[in-house]
């Protein structure tokens, strides 16, 4: 998906409330907001990326239904991150106790927290450098585990707090480690 970033700083700086109002007034457009207040406009994905996203999220939903450890979110969910940005990972997971600590109003709106886990799937039109910066933004906001999956380069970058990203060339499986206990993602289908 192609993203367009608009620097609004010469004229204004959108706060969280204004950003939510902008999104509500334009429900057909997918927006994100950087910690500096820049507005990011996301285009729809193509068919191949849509299939891959659906397949990935299905695996997380099935695991989560079996374990009942948290809540899974799709790419339409925007999180109000502690560092000031508003972001929508392709797949996100939040531990149940963190989710339940939010008020019903916080759960209805953009949840004011960083997911415990986030997955970004690089589409053919994405700029990998931009997606890596987004992963770092999640880490800076409290992410416990992140996967940046790049089908074109046939690699996965694993993000963990206070560590350099680990790069895996075309792995067959990925482990949820202690963040997603018992979760193993069989991913070799993506490297076709």
C-alpha positions as semicolon CSV with decimal commas, in nm:
position;residue;x (nm);y (nm);z (nm)
1;X;0,000;0,000;0,000
2;X;0,128;0,344;-0,086
3;X;0,134;0,591;0,201
4;X;0,144;0,966;0,164
5;X;0,275;1,173;0,455
6;X;0,166;1,534;0,492
7;X;0,363;1,761;0,725
8;X;0,103;1,989;0,881
9;X;0,352;2,166;1,111
10;X;0,366;2,491;0,909
11;X;-0,004;2,550;0,980
12;X;-0,116;2,328;1,268
13;X;-0,047;2,024;1,485
14;X;-0,328;1,772;1,517
15;X;-0,376;1,640;1,869
16;X;-0,536;1,298;1,940
17;X;-0,888;1,443;1,963
18;X;-0,857;1,634;1,637
19;X;-0,712;1,326;1,468
20;X;-1,006;1,113;1,586
21;X;-1,249;1,380;1,458
22;X;-1,073;1,384;1,120
23;X;-1,100;1,005;1,095
24;X;-1,468;1,008;1,195
25;X;-1,545;1,275;0,934
26;X;-1,365;1,075;0,662
27;X;-1,442;0,706;0,734
28;X;-1,358;0,601;0,378
29;X;-0,995;0,711;0,420
30;X;-0,740;0,528;0,635
31;X;-0,521;0,771;0,828
32;X;-0,231;0,737;1,068
33;X;-0,048;1,012;1,258
34;X;0,324;1,021;1,338
35;X;0,455;1,128;1,680
36;X;0,549;1,464;1,524
37;X;0,191;1,514;1,410
38;X;0,238;1,445;1,039
39;X;-0,071;1,299;0,876
40;X;-0,024;0,967;0,692
41;X;-0,281;0,871;0,430
42;X;-0,286;0,499;0,351
43;X;-0,415;0,358;0,024
44;X;-0,606;0,028;0,003
45;X;-0,402;-0,289;-0,045
46;X;-0,388;-0,496;-0,360
47;X;-0,534;-0,844;-0,388
48;X;-0,216;-1,039;-0,308
49;X;-0,143;-0,834;0,004
50;X;-0,509;-0,863;0,109
51;X;-0,494;-1,243;0,084
52;X;-0,170;-1,253;0,283
53;X;-0,311;-1,021;0,551
54;X;-0,628;-1,230;0,584
55;X;-0,430;-1,554;0,610
56;X;-0,199;-1,409;0,875
57;X;-0,475;-1,265;1,090
58;X;-0,671;-1,591;1,072
59;X;-0,376;-1,778;1,226
60;X;-0,364;-1,531;1,515
61;X;-0,739;-1,541;1,572
62;X;-0,741;-1,924;1,585
63;X;-0,451;-1,931;1,833
64;X;-0,611;-1,661;2,047
65;X;-0,947;-1,840;2,056
66;X;-0,769;-2,151;2,182
67;X;-0,564;-1,972;2,448
68;X;-0,796;-1,683;2,543
69;X;-0,492;-1,480;2,648
70;X;-0,572;-1,153;2,477
71;X;-0,740;-0,967;2,196
72;X;-0,645;-0,970;1,824
73;X;-0,690;-0,662;1,605
74;X;-0,689;-0,616;1,229
75;X;-0,531;-0,338;1,026
76;X;-0,836;-0,114;1,062
77;X;-0,767;-0,061;1,432
78;X;-0,581;0,257;1,517
79;X;-0,390;0,266;1,847
80;X;-0,322;0,593;2,027
81;X;0,042;0,525;2,115
82;X;0,201;0,664;2,433
83;X;0,470;0,844;2,229
84;X;0,211;1,057;2,050
85;X;0,150;0,869;1,726
86;X;-0,168;0,701;1,608
87;X;-0,084;0,378;1,423
88;X;-0,259;0,077;1,268
89;X;-0,045;-0,240;1,248
90;X;-0,150;-0,506;0,998
91;X;-0,201;-0,748;1,290
92;X;-0,192;-0,653;1,658
93;X;-0,241;-0,838;1,984
94;X;-0,298;-0,702;2,334
95;X;-0,279;-0,909;2,652
96;X;-0,623;-0,951;2,809
97;X;-0,537;-0,776;3,138
98;X;-0,415;-0,466;2,950
99;X;-0,728;-0,459;2,735
100;X;-0,958;-0,509;3,033
101;X;-0,785;-0,223;3,219
102;X;-0,926;0,020;2,961
103;X;-1,264;0,183;3,014
104;X;-1,546;0,090;2,775
105;X;-1,508;0,432;2,610
106;X;-1,133;0,378;2,561
107;X;-1,206;0,038;2,405
108;X;-1,463;0,192;2,165
109;X;-1,233;0,469;2,044
110;X;-0,867;0,442;1,940
111;X;-0,726;0,235;2,229
112;X;-0,472;0,445;2,424
113;X;-0,196;0,186;2,439
114;X;0,069;0,013;2,237
115;X;-0,003;-0,346;2,140
116;X;0,208;-0,612;2,309
117;X;0,265;-0,760;1,962
118;X;0,252;-0,598;1,618
119;X;0,303;-0,737;1,270
120;X;0,367;-0,527;0,962
121;X;0,348;-0,694;0,620
122;X;0,549;-0,506;0,358
123;X;0,348;-0,467;0,039
124;X;0,512;-0,414;-0,302
125;X;0,455;-0,037;-0,289
126;X;0,575;0,011;0,071
127;X;0,903;0,180;0,149
128;X;1,083;-0,068;0,380
129;X;1,271;0,216;0,554
130;X;0,940;0,381;0,646
131;X;0,797;0,052;0,777
132;X;1,115;-0,007;0,983
133;X;1,073;0,339;1,138
134;X;0,716;0,246;1,225
135;X;0,839;-0,071;1,397
136;X;1,085;0,139;1,598
137;X;0,798;0,369;1,692
138;X;0,609;0,069;1,831
139;X;0,918;-0,036;2,030
140;X;0,957;0,316;2,168
141;X;0,593;0,299;2,278
142;X;0,623;-0,032;2,469
143;X;0,595;-0,308;2,209
144;X;0,716;-0,641;2,348
145;X;0,753;-0,829;2,016
146;X;0,719;-0,725;1,654
147;X;0,753;-0,891;1,317
148;X;0,819;-0,706;0,993
149;X;0,748;-0,955;0,717
150;X;0,884;-0,871;0,373
151;X;0,764;-1,121;0,108
152;X;0,954;-0,947;-0,175
153;X;1,291;-0,983;0,003
154;X;1,186;-1,317;0,155
155;X;1,285;-1,217;0,506
156;X;1,145;-1,137;0,849
157;X;1,280;-0,880;1,091
158;X;1,206;-0,955;1,456
159;X;1,185;-0,657;1,691
160;X;1,238;-0,689;2,065
161;X;1,289;-0,418;2,327
162;X;1,647;-0,294;2,370
163;X;1,783;-0,521;2,094
164;X;1,879;-0,474;1,734
165;X;1,633;-0,631;1,492
166;X;1,704;-0,995;1,415
167;X;1,686;-1,068;1,042
168;X;1,576;-1,416;0,933
169;X;1,603;-1,517;0,564
170;X;1,285;-1,700;0,454
171;X;1,210;-1,874;0,785
172;X;0,972;-2,171;0,778
173;X;0,822;-2,077;1,116
174;X;0,816;-1,789;1,363
175;X;0,781;-1,826;1,739
176;X;0,560;-1,606;1,954
177;X;0,820;-1,651;2,227
178;X;0,700;-1,551;2,576
179;X;0,475;-1,274;2,443
180;X;0,247;-1,511;2,250
181;X;0,298;-1,833;2,447
182;X;0,259;-2,147;2,241
183;X;0,208;-1,958;1,916
184;X;0,404;-2,077;1,613
185;X;0,337;-1,926;1,275
186;X;0,406;-2,157;0,982
187;X;0,510;-1,904;0,718
188;X;0,684;-2,094;0,437
189;X;0,372;-2,048;0,218
190;X;0,458;-1,679;0,191
191;X;0,795;-1,737;0,022
192;X;0,651;-1,902;-0,291
